[in-house]
Amino acid sequence: MEINNLMNPQNNLAPGKNFEEKILWIRKKSYYNRRNSLSCVKWGGSGHMGGAMSCAEILAVLYFWVARHKPEDPNWENRDRIILSKGHASPMLYAALSSAGYFPEEELRTFRQINGRLQGHPEYGTPGVEVPSGSLGLGVSAAFGISLGVKYRKTDEKIFAVIGDGELQEGQCWEVIMAAGVKKPGNFFLILDYNQIQQDGFVKNSLPLEPIEDKFISFGWRVLRCNGHDVYELINSFSKAFNGDNRPVVIIADTHKGFGVSYMKDEPKWHGTSPPNDEMYQLALDELKKKEEALI
């Protein structure tokens, strides 16, 4: 992919002397966040690992390249909003937020603890969390409402919502998709984590979404598609998304459930379950660290 096609970073959170060093840092950080995400579930005693692993690069690109935000000032009025509508993937959200500096990494050990800020689904009160999400469809609905508010206020904040493919089976999502196609907020960007697996198995065997691109187009959306584990492709897709008209944009990010851990990849049983035993947990940590270190 031609580097010249890619947008410049919208924040200064990714260290590096040049473009290539910053991109490499984000790629490595995605694997680092996978380790922290897995550890969250281990420490908390339960959680959703598979869908957290699949959106690592998506969230890393959003927080460390695409979005304007200030971890030192979470309520900065002119920030772009990042909303994890697939709230069950909260371990990866918390890993990304801690990496960005919203709270200390040590706080990840409080995942799902009573009176803690890092609950199983995102809630108000956690720095960096814009809206609670968990009941599928609610996050994307809130994101659309915020995008309309920004449009009518005539400011330039961008609203990003990360949604799951199983979540798209909710009728509420299609109400948003229909309404956004009519209202054309121009600042609303939906990222579909298309890992093809939901709680009870493969999406195609439950309520198939295909032809997914045609469906969005029929509702008046611009559609882009990329490898959701390729940082370059993700950034390029956002660059294209920002250089269009006032239609809402969906980026269909093709991903794999459990990506990064061999025994979890594309396995429905790792959607949400008890954490792996100590031996399998260490095996996963070692594999993720090895893959992180191999990136050059």
C-alpha positions as CSV (number, residue, x, y, z in Angstrom):
1,M,0.0,0.0,0.0
2,E,1.3,3.4,-0.9
3,I,2.2,5.4,2.3
4,N,1.3,8.6,0.4
5,N,-2.4,7.5,0.4
6,L,-2.6,7.5,4.2
7,M,-3.7,10.3,6.4
8,N,-1.5,12.0,8.9
9,P,-2.0,11.2,12.7
10,Q,-4.7,13.3,14.3
11,N,-3.0,13.1,17.7
12,N,0.6,12.7,19.1
13,L,0.1,9.6,21.1
14,A,2.1,7.2,18.9
15,P,5.8,7.7,19.5
16,G,8.3,7.6,16.7
17,K,10.5,9.8,14.6
18,N,8.7,9.1,11.3
19,F,5.6,7.5,9.8
20,E,7.0,4.0,9.7
21,E,8.1,4.0,13.3
22,K,4.7,5.3,14.5
23,I,2.9,2.5,12.5
24,L,5.2,-0.1,13.9
25,W,4.5,1.1,17.4
26,I,0.7,0.8,16.8
27,R,1.1,-2.7,15.4
28,K,3.1,-3.7,18.5
29,K,0.7,-2.0,20.8
30,S,-2.2,-4.0,19.4
31,Y,-0.5,-7.2,20.6
32,Y,0.5,-5.6,23.9
33,N,-3.1,-4.7,24.4
34,R,-4.2,-8.2,23.6
35,R,-2.1,-9.5,26.4
36,N,-3.6,-6.9,28.8
37,S,-7.0,-7.7,27.6
38,L,-6.5,-11.4,28.2
39,S,-5.1,-10.6,31.6
40,C,-8.2,-8.6,32.5
41,V,-10.4,-11.6,32.0
42,K,-8.0,-13.8,33.9
43,W,-8.0,-11.3,36.8
44,G,-11.7,-10.7,36.7
45,G,-12.6,-14.4,36.5
46,S,-14.8,-14.0,33.4
47,G,-15.2,-11.9,30.3
48,H,-15.3,-11.9,26.5
49,M,-11.9,-12.7,25.1
50,G,-12.6,-13.6,21.4
51,G,-14.4,-10.4,20.4
52,A,-11.8,-8.3,22.3
53,M,-9.0,-9.9,20.4
54,S,-10.6,-9.2,17.1
55,C,-10.9,-5.4,17.5
56,A,-7.4,-4.8,18.9
57,E,-6.1,-3.0,15.7
58,I,-9.3,-1.2,15.2
59,L,-9.2,0.4,18.6
60,A,-5.4,1.0,18.5
61,V,-5.8,2.9,15.1
62,L,-8.7,4.9,16.5
63,Y,-7.0,6.0,19.7
64,F,-3.4,6.4,18.4
65,W,-3.9,7.7,14.9
66,V,-7.4,8.6,13.8
67,A,-9.2,10.4,16.6
68,R,-8.6,13.8,18.2
69,H,-8.7,13.4,21.9
70,K,-6.8,14.3,25.1
71,P,-6.4,11.6,27.7
72,E,-5.4,14.3,30.2
73,D,-8.7,16.0,29.6
74,P,-11.3,13.3,28.9
75,N,-14.2,15.8,28.7
76,W,-12.5,18.1,26.2
77,E,-15.4,19.7,24.3
78,N,-13.9,19.3,20.9
79,R,-12.8,15.7,21.1
80,D,-13.9,13.1,18.6
81,R,-16.1,10.4,20.2
82,I,-15.2,6.7,20.2
83,I,-18.0,4.5,21.3
84,L,-17.6,0.7,21.7
85,S,-21.1,-0.4,20.9
86,K,-20.1,-4.1,21.2
87,G,-19.6,-3.4,24.9
88,H,-18.8,-7.0,25.8
89,A,-15.4,-6.4,24.3
90,S,-14.6,-4.0,27.1
91,P,-11.3,-5.7,28.1
92,M,-9.8,-4.4,24.8
93,L,-11.3,-1.0,25.3
94,Y,-9.8,-0.8,28.8
95,A,-6.4,-2.0,27.5
96,A,-6.5,0.7,24.8
97,L,-7.6,3.4,27.2
98,S,-4.9,2.6,29.7
99,S,-2.3,2.5,26.9
100,A,-3.4,5.9,25.8
101,G,-3.1,7.3,29.4
102,Y,-6.7,7.6,30.6
103,F,-5.9,5.7,33.8
104,P,-3.0,3.6,35.1
105,E,-2.4,0.2,33.7
106,E,-2.4,-1.2,37.2
107,E,-6.2,-0.5,37.3
108,L,-6.8,-3.2,34.8
109,R,-6.4,-5.7,37.7
110,T,-9.8,-4.4,39.0
111,F,-11.7,-5.6,36.0
112,R,-15.2,-6.7,37.0
113,Q,-14.6,-6.0,40.7
114,I,-17.3,-4.6,42.9
115,N,-17.0,-0.8,43.2
116,G,-14.4,-0.7,40.4
117,R,-14.5,1.5,37.4
118,L,-13.8,-1.2,34.9
119,Q,-16.9,-3.3,34.7
120,G,-17.8,-6.1,32.3
121,H,-19.6,-3.6,30.1
122,P,-18.5,0.1,29.8
123,E,-20.2,2.5,32.2
124,Y,-20.2,6.2,32.9
125,G,-17.5,7.2,35.3
126,T,-14.7,5.4,33.5
127,P,-12.3,8.0,31.9
128,G,-12.6,7.7,28.1
129,V,-16.0,6.0,28.1
130,E,-18.6,8.2,26.3
131,V,-21.7,6.1,26.8
132,P,-22.6,2.8,28.6
133,S,-22.9,-0.1,26.2
134,G,-23.8,-3.7,26.6
135,S,-27.3,-4.1,25.5
136,L,-26.5,-4.5,21.8
137,G,-27.6,-1.7,19.6
138,L,-27.7,1.0,22.2
139,G,-24.1,2.2,21.6
140,V,-24.6,2.8,17.9
141,S,-27.9,4.5,18.6
142,A,-26.2,6.9,21.1
143,A,-23.4,7.5,18.6
144,F,-25.9,8.5,15.9
145,G,-27.7,10.9,18.3
146,I,-24.4,12.5,19.2
147,S,-23.5,12.9,15.5
148,L,-26.7,14.8,14.9
149,G,-26.0,17.0,17.9
150,V,-22.6,17.9,16.5
151,K,-24.1,18.5,13.0
152,Y,-26.7,20.9,14.3
153,R,-24.1,22.6,16.5
154,K,-22.0,23.1,13.4
155,T,-18.8,21.9,14.9
156,D,-16.3,19.4,13.4
157,E,-16.1,16.5,15.9
158,K,-16.2,13.0,14.4
159,I,-18.2,10.2,15.9
160,F,-16.9,6.6,15.7
161,A,-18.9,3.6,16.7
162,V,-17.4,0.1,16.7
163,I,-20.1,-2.5,16.3
164,G,-20.1,-6.3,16.2
165,D,-21.6,-8.5,13.5
166,G,-23.8,-10.4,15.9
167,E,-25.0,-7.0,17.1
168,L,-26.1,-6.1,13.6
169,Q,-28.9,-8.7,14.0
170,E,-30.6,-6.3,16.4
171,G,-33.4,-4.4,14.7
172,Q,-32.4,-1.2,16.6
173,C,-29.2,-1.1,14.5
174,W,-31.1,-1.1,11.3
175,E,-33.3,1.8,12.5
176,V,-30.1,3.8,13.0
177,I,-28.7,2.7,9.6
178,M,-31.9,3.8,7.9
179,A,-32.2,7.1,9.8
180,A,-28.5,8.0,9.3
181,G,-28.9,7.4,5.5
182,V,-31.7,10.0,5.5
183,K,-30.2,12.5,7.9
184,K,-26.7,12.4,6.4
185,P,-24.8,13.7,9.4
186,G,-21.5,13.6,7.5
187,N,-19.5,13.0,10.8
188,F,-20.8,9.5,11.6
189,F,-18.4,6.6,11.1
190,L,-19.4,3.0,11.8
191,I,-16.7,0.3,12.0
192,L,-18.0,-3.2,11.7
193,D,-15.8,-5.8,13.5
194,Y,-16.7,-8.6,11.0
195,N,-15.3,-11.6,12.7
196,Q,-18.2,-13.8,11.6
197,I,-18.8,-15.4,15.0
198,Q,-21.3,-14.6,17.8
199,Q,-22.2,-16.1,21.1
200,D,-23.7,-19.4,19.9
201,G,-21.7,-20.0,16.8
202,F,-21.1,-18.6,13.3
203,V,-23.2,-15.7,12.2
204,K,-24.0,-17.3,8.9
205,N,-25.7,-20.2,10.7
206,S,-27.9,-17.9,12.9
207,L,-29.0,-14.9,11.0
208,P,-26.8,-14.2,8.0
209,L,-25.9,-10.6,7.2
210,E,-24.8,-11.0,3.6
211,P,-24.9,-9.2,1.2
212,I,-23.8,-6.8,3.9
213,E,-22.3,-4.2,1.5
214,D,-25.4,-4.0,-0.7
215,K,-27.6,-3.5,2.4
216,F,-25.7,-0.5,3.6
217,I,-25.6,1.0,0.1
218,S,-29.3,0.6,-0.2
219,F,-29.7,2.7,2.9
220,G,-27.6,5.5,1.5
221,W,-24.2,4.7,3.1
222,R,-20.7,4.9,1.7
223,V,-19.1,1.5,2.2
224,L,-15.4,0.7,2.6
225,R,-13.8,-2.6,3.3
226,C,-10.4,-3.7,4.6
227,N,-8.4,-6.2,6.6
228,G,-9.2,-5.3,10.2
229,H,-5.9,-6.6,11.4
230,D,-3.8,-4.5,9.0
231,V,-3.0,-1.1,10.5
232,Y,-2.1,0.4,7.1
233,E,-5.4,-0.7,5.5
234,L,-7.4,0.6,8.5
235,I,-5.7,4.0,8.3
236,N,-6.2,4.1,4.5
237,S,-9.9,3.3,4.9
238,F,-10.3,6.2,7.4
239,S,-8.5,8.5,5.1
240,K,-10.9,7.7,2.3
241,A,-13.8,7.9,4.7
242,F,-12.9,11.5,5.6
243,N,-12.6,12.6,2.0
244,G,-16.2,12.1,0.8
245,D,-19.6,13.7,1.0
246,N,-22.0,14.0,3.9
247,R,-23.2,10.4,3.8
248,P,-22.5,8.2,6.8
249,V,-19.6,5.8,6.3
250,V,-19.3,2.1,7.3
251,I,-15.9,0.5,7.3
252,I,-16.3,-3.3,7.1
253,A,-13.2,-4.6,8.9
254,D,-12.7,-8.3,8.2
255,T,-11.3,-9.8,11.3
256,H,-10.9,-13.1,13.1
257,K,-12.4,-14.0,16.5
258,G,-9.5,-14.6,19.0
259,F,-6.9,-13.3,16.6
260,G,-3.4,-13.5,18.0
261,V,-3.9,-16.7,20.0
262,S,-3.8,-19.9,17.9
263,Y,-6.2,-21.9,20.0
264,M,-8.7,-19.1,20.2
265,K,-8.7,-18.0,16.5
266,D,-12.1,-18.6,14.8
267,E,-13.3,-20.7,17.7
268,P,-16.9,-19.7,18.9
269,K,-16.3,-21.2,22.3
270,W,-14.0,-18.3,23.2
271,H,-16.7,-15.7,22.6
272,G,-17.4,-15.3,26.3
273,T,-16.4,-17.9,28.9
274,S,-14.3,-18.5,32.0
275,P,-10.6,-17.6,31.5
276,P,-8.2,-20.2,30.4
277,N,-6.4,-22.3,33.0
278,D,-3.0,-21.2,34.1
279,E,-1.2,-23.3,31.5
280,M,-3.3,-22.1,28.6
281,Y,-3.2,-18.5,29.9
282,Q,0.6,-18.5,29.9
283,L,0.7,-20.2,26.5
284,A,-1.4,-17.4,25.1
285,L,0.7,-14.6,26.8
286,D,3.9,-16.2,25.4
287,E,2.5,-16.4,21.9
288,L,1.3,-12.8,21.9
289,K,4.6,-11.5,23.2
290,K,6.5,-13.5,20.6
291,K,4.3,-12.1,17.8
292,E,4.8,-8.6,19.2
293,E,8.5,-8.9,19.3
294,A,8.6,-10.4,15.8
295,L,7.1,-7.3,14.2
296,I,9.8,-5.1,12.5
